[in-house]
Amino acid sequence: MYVKWNKLLPHIVVWLATEFCLSFLGLDELADYSEFIFEKNVIVNLA
């Protein structure tokens, strides 16, 4: 399996920095919400 490190590593660094900053400010829920928004495969049940 080939990993595209030049794309993966910056995404991980940005995500970790965002999590750290928002947790420090007490806004971790905002970080969790952004993870939900940017998730590509979200299943929505409209029942």
MIRO-303913 format. One line per 5 residues: number of its first residue (from 1); their letters; for each residue x, y, z of N, C-alpha, C. Coordinates in Angstrom, 2 decimals, always signed. Example, Ala and Ser with C-alpha at 12.3 -4.5 7.8 and 13.67 -1.06 7.14 Angstrom:
1	AS	+13.19:-5.69:+7.80:+12.30:-4.50:+7.80:+13.20:-3.30:+7.80  +12.85:-2.25:+7.08:+13.67:-1.06:+7.14:+12.90:+0.03:+7.87
//
This chain:
1	MYVKW	+0.85:-1.18:+0.00:+0.00:+0.00:+0.00:+0.90:+1.24:+0.00  +0.61:+2.16:-0.89:+1.39:+3.37:-1.03:+0.68:+4.52:-0.31  +1.37:+5.18:+0.60:+0.81:+6.31:+1.35:+1.38:+7.60:+0.78  +0.52:+8.53:+0.46:+0.95:+9.84:-0.04:+1.28:+10.73:+1.16  +2.51:+10.60:+1.65:+2.92:+11.32:+2.85:+2.90:+12.82:+2.66
6	NKLLP	+3.16:+13.30:+1.43:+3.17:+14.75:+1.21:+1.78:+15.36:+1.34  +0.74:+14.55:+1.29:-0.62:+15.04:+1.52:-1.10:+14.70:+2.93  -0.75:+13.53:+3.40:-1.24:+13.06:+4.69:-0.63:+13.83:+5.86  +0.66:+14.04:+5.82:+1.34:+14.69:+6.94:+0.84:+16.11:+7.21  +0.68:+16.97:+6.19:+0.13:+18.31:+6.49:-1.29:+18.26:+7.05
11	HIVVW	-2.11:+17.34:+6.59:-3.47:+17.22:+7.12:-3.44:+16.84:+8.60  -2.57:+15.92:+8.95:-2.46:+15.49:+10.35:-1.96:+16.63:+11.22  -0.96:+17.36:+10.74:-0.39:+18.47:+11.52:-1.43:+19.56:+11.75  -2.17:+19.92:+10.70:-3.20:+20.95:+10.83:-4.29:+20.49:+11.79  -4.70:+19.23:+11.67:-5.75:+18.70:+12.53:-5.30:+18.72:+14.00
16	LATEF	-4.07:+18.27:+14.25:-3.58:+18.25:+15.62:-3.43:+19.65:+16.20  -2.94:+20.59:+15.40:-2.80:+21.97:+15.87:-4.16:+22.57:+16.18  -5.14:+22.31:+15.34:-6.49:+22.81:+15.57:-7.09:+22.21:+16.83  -6.94:+20.91:+16.99:-7.45:+20.24:+18.19:-6.81:+20.83:+19.45  -5.51:+21.02:+19.41:-4.80:+21.55:+20.58:-5.28:+22.96:+20.91
21	CLSFL	-5.35:+23.82:+19.90:-5.76:+25.21:+20.14:-7.19:+25.30:+20.64  -8.08:+24.57:+20.02:-9.48:+24.63:+20.43:-9.70:+24.00:+21.81  -8.96:+22.95:+22.11:-9.06:+22.35:+23.45:-8.53:+23.32:+24.50  -7.45:+24.01:+24.19:-6.88:+24.98:+25.11:-7.85:+26.12:+25.39  -8.62:+26.51:+24.36:-9.59:+27.60:+24.51:-10.94:+27.11:+25.04
26	GLDEL	-11.09:+25.79:+25.18:-12.35:+25.24:+25.67:-13.40:+25.12:+24.58  -12.97:+25.08:+23.34:-13.91:+24.99:+22.22:-13.77:+23.67:+21.48  -13.56:+22.60:+22.20:-13.33:+21.31:+21.58:-14.56:+20.82:+20.81  -15.75:+21.24:+21.24:-16.96:+20.84:+20.51:-16.93:+21.37:+19.08  -16.37:+22.54:+18.89:-16.24:+23.11:+17.56:-15.32:+22.26:+16.69
31	ADYSE	-14.27:+21.74:+17.26:-13.36:+20.87:+16.52:-14.06:+19.57:+16.14  -14.85:+19.01:+17.06:-15.58:+17.79:+16.75:-16.61:+18.04:+15.65  -17.25:+19.19:+15.68:-18.23:+19.53:+14.66:-17.56:+19.68:+13.30  -16.37:+20.27:+13.27:-15.67:+20.43:+11.99:-15.26:+19.08:+11.43  -14.91:+18.13:+12.28:-14.60:+16.78:+11.81:-15.84:+16.16:+11.17
36	FIFEK	-17.00:+16.38:+11.75:-18.24:+15.85:+11.19:-18.54:+16.50:+9.84  -18.36:+17.80:+9.73:-18.66:+18.52:+8.50:-17.76:+18.06:+7.36  -16.47:+17.89:+7.64:-15.53:+17.55:+6.58:-15.44:+16.06:+6.30  -16.18:+15.24:+7.02:-16.22:+13.80:+6.76:-16.92:+13.56:+5.43  -16.32:+12.75:+4.60:-16.87:+12.54:+3.25:-17.99:+11.49:+3.24
41	NVIVN	-17.90:+10.48:+4.06:-18.86:+9.37:+4.02:-19.78:+9.43:+5.25  -20.76:+10.30:+5.19:-21.69:+10.46:+6.30:-23.02:+9.83:+5.91  -23.51:+8.95:+6.75:-24.81:+8.32:+6.50:-25.86:+9.09:+7.28  -26.89:+9.54:+6.58:-27.95:+10.32:+7.19:-29.22:+9.49:+7.17  -29.83:+9.31:+8.33:-31.07:+8.57:+8.43:-32.20:+9.59:+8.57
46	LA	-33.06:+9.66:+7.56:-34.14:+10.62:+7.57:-35.48:+10.01:+7.97  -35.43:+8.90:+8.69:-36.65:+8.22:+9.09:-37.29:+8.85:+10.29
//
